[in-house]
Amino acid sequence: MRKALGLAGLLLCLVAVTCAWECLRNEQGQINFLTVQNLRNLLTFVGLFGVLSVGQALVIITGGIDLSVGSVVALVGMVTAIGLRNHGLSPLVVLPGSLAMAALIGTWHGLLITKARIQPFVVTLCGLFFYRGITRLITQDTTQGFGTEFPRLRGLGNGYLADLIPVPFIILLILSAVVAAYLHFMAQGRHLFALGANEEAARFSGIRTDRLKILAYVLCSVITAVGGLMMAFKVNSLGPTDFGSFYELYAIAGAVLGGCSLRGGSGNVLGVIIGATLIVVLKNVVNILQIPSQLEYVVIGGAILLGVFADEVFTRRTHGVQ
């Protein structure tokens, strides 16, 4: 929790510095960062990327990682668009089918990691290429979308509650509450932390570690699919080569900055939400302060490095390691 509070303080400092910088640069003292439209856009993308970070956090807590997030987002989005618009299938068929496909992907990852004993990095890196290739194959590299159809579904990505609070942000809060309850109030959720902290000790204590790992990757893929659907409805123009690209970067950054140690065994949902918010705000600050867009990934990469460094220092001090 101390990490989350520290991260919240860092976020507030970033906002304060951005607002002060805008005041100094703008002769009229206008602060674009605090406009209603900008804040609504921020909350929208916090919801979209926050969902991906929450899913990623589940596997990082077990000591694993999922590099296929961006490609899964693309595959789910494309399959949904093709099913709904090109083939005229009912949303009651397409949406559950897309989530089921994501569950199968997570199961496949989990089986390769637990039964074939392949490292999560390798399994999900191969998935990154594999699912992107399938996406390009089934679309023949043509852009997909929903057009002006399915307005209610598209509201999941760009709608607002009471014309103020973005729907993706509300979905993030609901999903985060469910995941937090699972992690902290259910025995199986607490077993995830035990698995990440010491897999051998967890196995000797009677925890079915293989099943738990598979479940973690299934949950990660399904939550990623939820985020991918919202992202697809938001964008409404899906390019098979670039839709979802680098989204695994944002998911990992949000989780790591939020206090999920890459060693496994630690993390909390509140911190992940704050970490995802920090990433989105950093992207927004790059635009508002007119920093060259080429430096966007430099800023995000630096944020990830800072988060990992802070986690290393915190861990060493906690355990008294010099």
DOKOLLO-56071 format. One record per atom (N, C-alpha, C): x negated, y, z negated. Coordinates in steps of 0.1 Angstrom, whole numbers, plus 2048, in hexadecimal, padded with zeros to 3 digits. Example, Ala and Ser with C-alpha at 12.3 -4.5 7.8 and 13.67 -1.06 7.14 Angstrom:
BEGIN
77C7C77B2/7857D37B2/77C7DF7B2/7807EA7B9/7777F57B9/77F8007B1/
END
This chain:
BEGIN
7F87F4800/800800800/7F780D800/7EC80C7F9/7E38177F9/7DE81B807/7DC810810/7D881381D/7E381B825/7F0817823/7FB81D829/7FC82C825/7FA82E818/7FB83C813/7EF844819/7E483F81A/7D8846820/7DB84982E/7E083F835/7E3841844/7EE84C846/7F884C83D/80285683D/7FC86483B/7F3865832/7EC872830/7E487683C/7DD86C843/7D686F84F/7DF87485A/7EB86E85B/7F5872865/7FA880862/7FD883856/801891853/7F689B856/7EA897853/7DF8A1856/7DE8A3865/7DF89886D/7DF89987C/7EA8A3881/7F68A187B/8018A987F/7FE8B887B/7F98BA86F/7F68C886B/7EC8CF873/7E18C7877/7D68CD87F/7DB8D088D/7E48C7892/7E98C98A0/7F28D68A0/7FA8D7896/8038E3895/7FB8F0894/7F18EF88B/7E88FB889/7E18FF896/7DC8F589D/7D58F78A9/7DE8FD8B4/7EA8F88B4/7F48FE8BE/7F790D8BB/7F89108AE/7FB91E8AA/7F09278AE/7E39228AD/7D892A8B0/7D792C8BF/7DA9228C7/7D99238D6/7E492A8DC/7F092A8D6/7FC9308DC/7FE93E8D6/7FE9488DF/8009558DA/80D9588D3/8179518D7/8259528D1/8269498C5/81C9428C1/81D9398B5/82792E8B7/82A92A8C3/83391F8C5/82C9128C3/8339098BC/82D8FB8B9/8368F18C1/8308ED8CC/8378E38D4/8398D58CE/82F8D28C5/8308C58BE/83C8C38B6/8418CE8B0/84D8CE8A7/85A8D08AE/85B8D18BB/8678D38C2/8708C68C0/87D8C88C1/8868BC8BF/8838B28CA/8828B78D6/8808AD8E1/8738A58DF/8688AC8DB/85C8A48D9/85D89A8CE/86389E8C3/8658958B7/86E8898BB/87888C8C3/8808808C8/8788778D0/87087C8D9/8688748E2/85E86C8D9/8588728CF/84F86C8C6/8558608BF/8618628BA/8688578B3/86C84C8BC/86F8508C9/8728458D3/86683C8D5/85B8428D7/84F8398DA/8498338CD/84C8398C2/8488328B5/8508258B4/85D8268B8/86681A8B7/8618108C1/85E8148CD/85A80A8D8/84C8048D4/84280B8D1/8358068CE/8358008C0/83D8058B7/83D8008AA/8427F18A9/84C7EE8B2/8517E08B2/8467D78B7/83E7DB8C1/8337D38C5/8297D18BA/8267DB8B3/81C7DB8A8/8217D189D/82E7D2899/8337C988F/8327BA893/8347B78A0/8327AA8A5/8247A58A4/81B7AE8A8/80D7AC8A8/8087A989A/80E7B1890/8097B0882/80B7A187D/81679B881/81978D87C/80D78387F/80878488B/7FD77B88F/7F0780889/7EE78D888/7E1792882/7E178E873/7EC78E86C/7EC78A85E/7E777B85D/7EA773866/7E6765866/7D776386A/7D176E86E/7C376E872/7C276C881/7CD76D888/7CC76B897/7CE77989E/7D17788AB/7D37848B3/7DA7808C0/7E178A8C5/7E87878D2/7E57928DC/7DD78E8E6/7D97988F0/7E27988FC/7ED78F8FC/7F578E907/802797907/8027A08FC/80E7A88FA/8137B0906/8097B790C/80D7BF918/8127B7924/80D7AB926/8117A3931/81F79C92E/821799921/82E79491D/83979F91F/8367AB91B/83F7B691D/8437B792C/8387B7934/83B7B8943/8447AC948/8407A0944/848794949/856795944/858798937/866798932/86E7A4939/8687AF93B/86F7BA941/8727B7950/8697B1957/86C7AE965/8777A3966/87579895E/87F78E95F/88D79395C/88E79C952/89B7A294E/8A17AA95A/8987B3960/89D7BB96B/8A17B3977/89A7A997A/89D7A0985/8AA799983/8AC793976/8B878C973/8C4794973/8C37A196D/8CF7A996C/8D37B097A/8C97B5980/8CC7BD98C/8CC7B5999/8C17AD99B/8C07A69A8/8C979A9A9/8CB79399E/8D378799E/8E1789998/8E4795992/8F179898C/8F578F981/8EC78A979/8EF78296D/8F478A962/8FB784959/90078B94D/8F578E943/8F679993D/8EC79C932/8ED792927/8F878C925/8F978191B/8F177591E/8EE77492B/8E576992F/8D776D930/8D4779936/8C777D939/8BF78192C/8C5789923/8BE78D917/8BA78190E/8C377890B/8BF76D903/8B476490A/8B6763918/8AC75C91F/89F76291F/89E76F91F/89177691E/88A774911/892774906/88D7728F9/8897638F7/89075A8FD/88D74C8FC/87F749904/87E75090F/87174F917/86575490E/86775F907/85D7648FE/85A75A8F3/8647538EE/86274A8E3/85A73E8E8/85D73A8F5/85572F8FB/8467338FC/84473F900/836744902/82F7448F4/8367488EA/8307488DC/82D73A8D8/8377318DB/8357238D7/82871D8DE/8277208EB/81C71C8F3/80F7218ED/80E72D8E9/8027338E3/7FF72B8D6/80972A8CE/8077238C1/8027158C2/80870E8CC/8037008CE/7F56FF8D3/7F17088DC/7E37088E1/7DA70B8D5/7DE7148CC/7D57188C1/7D470E8B7/7DF7078B3/7DF6FE8A8/7DC6EF8AC/7E16EB8B8/7DE6DD8BC/7D26DC8C5/7D06E58CE/7C46E48D7/7B86EB8D0/7BA6F28C5/7B06F98BD/7A87038C6/7AF70A8CE/7A97158D6/7AB7228CF/7A172A8CF/7A17378C8/7AD7408CD/7B47478C4/7BF7508C8/7BB75A8D2/7AF75F8D1/7AA7698DA/7AA7648E8/7A57578EA/7A47518F7/7B274E8FD/7BA7488F4/7C87448F8/7D07508FD/7D075B8F5/7D87668F9/7D276F904/7C476E905/7BE775910/7C176F91D/7C176191D/7C675A929/7D575D92C/7DD75E922/7EB762924/7EC77092A/7E4779926/7E478792B/7E378693B/7DA77E940/7D877D94E/7E3775954/7E776A94E/7F1760953/7FE767955/80376D94B/81177394B/81277F955/807786956/80679195F/80778C96D/7FF781970/80077B97D/80D776981/81476F977/82276A97A/82B77697D/82A781975/83278D978/830792986/82479398A/821798998/82678E9A2/82678199F/82A7779A9/8397789AB/8417789A0/84F7779A1/8557849A7/84E78F9A5/85279C9AB/84C79F9B8/8437979BD/83B79A9C9/8367A99C9/8317AD9BD/82B7BA9BB/8357C69BE/8427C39BD/84C7CE9C0/8517D39B3/8547E09B2/8597E69A6/8677E29A4/86A7DF997/8787DB993/87E7E698A/88B7E6988/8917EF97F/8A07EC97E/8A77F5977/8B57F3974/8BE7FD97B/8B8807981/8BF812988/8C881997F/8D481C983/8DE82397A/8E7819974/8E580C976/8EE802970/8EA7FF961/8F27F895A/8F07F494D/8ED800943/8F580A943/8F281693A/8F181292C/8F9809927/8F8805919/8EB7FE915/8E77F591E/8DA7EF91C/8CF7F891C/8CF801926/8C480B927/8C481591B/8D0816914/8D081E908/8C78188FD/8C480B8FE/8BB8058F4/8AD80A8F5/8AA810901/89D816902/89C825902/8A782B906/8A783A906/8B3840900/8BB8388F8/8C783E8F2/8C48458E5/8CE84C8DF/8CC8538D3/8D88518CA/8D68508BD/8E184F8B4/8E485D8AF/8F18618B1/8F586F8AD/8ED8798B5/8E98758C1/8E187E8CA/8D58848C3/8CF87C8B9/8C48818B2/8B98768B0/8BD86B8AA/8B38608A6/8B38568B2/8A78548B8/8A684A8C3/8A983C8BF/8B08358C7/8B48278C5/8A881E8C2/89D81F8CA/8918178C8/88C8188BA/88C8248B4/8878268A7/89081F89D/89D82089F/8A7819896/8A480A896/8A28058A3/8A07F68A4/8937F389D/8887FB89E/87C7F9896/87E7F8887/886801882/889801874/8907F586F/89A7F0877/8A17E4874/8987D8874/8917D787F/8887CC881/87D7CB876/8787D7873/86D7D8869/8727D485B/87F7D7858/8857D384B/8867C484B/88A7BE856/88B7AF856/87E7A9854/8747AE85C/8667A885B/8607AA84D/8627B6847/85D7B883A/8637AF830/8707AD831/8777A4828/872795829/86F792836/86A784839/85C783833/85378D834/84578C830/84478C821/84C79481A/84A79780C/854790803/85F78B808/8697867FF/86C777802/86777280D/869764810/85C75C80E/85D750809/851748807/849746814/85074381F/84974182C/84174D830/84775982E/840765831/833767829/83476481C/828765813/81E75B817/82274F81C/819745821/81174A82D/816753835/80E759840/80276083A/80476882F/7F876F829/7EE764824/7F375A81E/7EA74F819/7E2749824/7E974682F/7E374083B/7D8749840/7DA756841/7D075F846/7C576183D/7C7761830/7BD763826/7B3757825/7B974B826/7B073F825/7B873382A/7B6730837/7BE72583D/7BC718836/7B0714833/7AD70782D/7B470681F/7B3711817/7BA71180A/7C971080B/7CE717815/7DD716818/7E170881B/7D9701824/7DC6F4828/7DC6EA81C/7D26EC813/7D16E3807/7DC6E67FD/7E26F27FE/7EC6F57F4/7FA6F07FA/7FA6EA805/8066E480A/80D6EC815/8076F7819/80D6FF824/80B6F8831/8156F7839/8146F2847/80E6FC850/8016FE850/7FB709857/7FD709866/7FD6FD86C/7FF6FD87B/80D70287E/8176FD877/82570287A/826711878/82071686D/82172486A/81A72D874/80F72887A/80872F884/811730891/817725894/81F7248A0/82B72E89E/83172E892/83C737890/838746891/82C74988C/82775688D/82675B89B/8217528A4/81F7568B2/82D7578B9/83674E8B5/84474F8BB/84A75C8B7/8497608AA/84F76C8A5/8497788AC/83C7788AE/8357828B5/83A7848C3/83B7798CA/83F77A8D8/84E77F8D9/85777A8D0/86577E8D1/86678D8CE/85F7918C3/85F7A08C0/8597A88CB/84F7A38D1/8497AA8DD/8537AB8E8/85B7A08EA/8657A08F5/8707AB8F2/8747AC8E5/87D7B78E1/8787C48E5/86B7C78E2/8657D38E5/8647D58F4/8617CA8FB/8607CA90A/86D7CE910/8787C890B/8857CB911/8887DA90F/8867DF903/8887EE900/8807F6909/8737F290B/86A7FA914/86F7FA922/8747EE927/8797ED934/8857F6936/88E7F692D/89A7FE92E/89780D92D/88C810926/88881E925/881823932/87881B937/87181F943/87A81E950/881813951/88A81195C/88481096A/87681096B/86F80E977/863806974/8637F9976/8597F0971/84F7EC97C/8437F197C/8397EC985/8327E0980/8327D5988/82C7C8983/81D7C9980/8167D3985/8077D3982/8047DC976/80D7E6973/8097EF968/8137EF95D/81F7EA95E/8297EB953/8247E2948/8227E793C/81D7E0931/80E7DF92F/8077E5939/7F87E5938/7F37EC92C/7EA7E6925/7E47EB919/7ED7EC90D/7F97E690E/8027E7902/7FD7DE8F7/7F57D48FA/7EF7CC8EF/7E57D58E7/7DF7DF8EE/7D67E88E7/7DE7F08DD/7EA7F68E1/7F27FD8D7/7F77F58CC/7FB7E88CF/8007DF8C5/7F57DC8BA/7EA7D98BF/7DF7D58B6/7DA7E28AE/7DA7ED8B5/7D57F98AE/7DF7FD8A3/7EC7FC8A5/7F67FF89B/7F57F688F/7F37E9892/7F27DF887/7E57E187F/7DA7E3886/7CD7E487F/7CD7F1877/7D17FC87D/7D1809876/7DB80886A/7E680086B/7EF7FF861/7EB7F6855/7DF7F1856/7DA7E984A/7D97DA84C/7DC7D5858/7DB7C785B/7CC7C485E/7C67BC855/7B87B9857/7B77AF862/7AD7B086B/7AA7A7875/7A579A870/7A179A863/79D78D85D/7AA785859/7B578B858/7C1785854/7C4786845/7D0783841/7D3783833/7D878F82D/7D979A834/7DD7A782E/7E57AF839/7EE7B8834/7F67C083D/8037C3837/80A7CD83B/8187D0837/81E7D8842/82C7D6843/8337DC84E/8337EB84E/8347F1842/834800841/828805847/81C7FF844/810804849/80F803858/8157F885E/8157F686C/81D800873/82980486D/83180F873/82981C873/82281F868/81A82B868/80F82B872/80981F873/7FE81D87D/80281F88B/80E81A88E/81481C89C/81782A89E/81C831893/82083F894/813847897/808844890/7FC84B892/7F784A8A1/7F883E8A7/7F483C8B4/7FC8448BE/8098448BC/81284C8C5/81085B8C3/80D8608B7/80A86E8B4/7FD8728BB/7F38698BA/7E686C8C1/7E886D8D0/7F08658D6/7F38668E4/7FA8738E7/8038778DF/80B8848E0/8028908DF/7F988F8D5/7EF89A8D2/7E689C8DE/7E28918E5/7D98928F1/7E089A8FB/7ED8988FD/7F58A0907/7F78AE903/7FB8B08F6/7FF8BE8F2/7F38C78F1/7E78C28ED/7DB8CA8EC/7D48CA8F9/7DA8C5903/7D48C5911/7C68BF911/7C48B4909/7B88AD90A/7B88A4917/7AD8A391F/7AE89B92B/7B388D928/7BD889931/7C487D92F/7BA871930/7AF873936/7A5868937/7A0864929/7A186D920/79C86B912/7A6864909/7B286190E/7BC85B906/7B884E900/7B2846908/7AD839903/7A183A8FA/7998458FC/78E8478F3/79384B8E5/79D8538E5/7A38578D8/7A984A8D1/7B18428D8/7B78368D2/7AC82C8CE/7A282A8D6/7978218D3/7908268C7/78E8338C6/7878388BA/7908368AD/79D8378AF/7A68358A4/7A682689F/7A581D8A8/7A480F8A5/79780C89D/78C8128A3/77F81089C/77F81588E/78582188C/78682787F/78E81E876/79981987B/7A1810872/79A80486E/7937FD877/78B7F1874/7807F586A/77980086C/76E804863/774807855/77F80E854/785810847/789803840/78F7FA848/7927ED842/7867E683D/77B7E6844/76F7E0840/76A7E6833/76A7F3832/7657FA826/76E7F781A/77B7F781D/7857F4812/7847E680D/7827DD816/7807CF812/7747CC80A/7697D280E/75C7D1807/75D7D67F9/7637E27F8/7647E87EA/76E7E07E1/7797DB7E7/7827D37E0/77C7C77DA/7737C07E2/76D7B37DE/75F7B57D8/75B7C27D7/74E7C57D1/7437C07D9/7447C17E6/7397BC7EF/7327C97F4/7247C87F3/71C7D37F7/7187D3805/
END
